[in-house]
């Protein structure tokens, strides 16, 4: 139940965000592969939206990436929630807001995104963006490790050297 509440809360954050314009301008992409991904993303393909966001990350002014992340998050895709969390953490395209970033990370992790689970574990392990909480860090590392995340498996092994 907590997982569902977190996801709906995060979607509420996304819904409260300013509206974005219509479809992405696919014709603006010079690369044929990017244009194809853009068309598929505009037609609701979440895999294409994620691939295009990865491809565009760091390019131009980032408005297209922000638009893609918002669409993905509104559709319940944890990768969109994770992307928005990163943008809030960086304070580049969205206002720097650690509280919102942490909520979005939690929602993405509750939906099973291994990158979000690992990132939450790091945050709780270091105590920089949230209170230091080693049991909580271990819980998120364990969830990521259960999905085969090598870094999380290593962290858990280092935490229990006698096992």
Secondary structure as GFF3:
##gff-version 3
##sequence-region A 1 163
A	DSSP	alpha_helix	2	16	.	.	.	ID=ss1
A	DSSP	three_ten_helix	26	28	.	.	.	ID=ss2
A	DSSP	alpha_helix	32	42	.	.	.	ID=ss3
A	DSSP	alpha_helix	46	56	.	.	.	ID=ss4
A	DSSP	alpha_helix	63	74	.	.	.	ID=ss5
A	DSSP	alpha_helix	78	90	.	.	.	ID=ss6
A	DSSP	alpha_helix	98	110	.	.	.	ID=ss7
A	DSSP	alpha_helix	114	126	.	.	.	ID=ss8
A	DSSP	alpha_helix	134	146	.	.	.	ID=ss9
A	DSSP	alpha_helix	150	159	.	.	.	ID=ss10
###
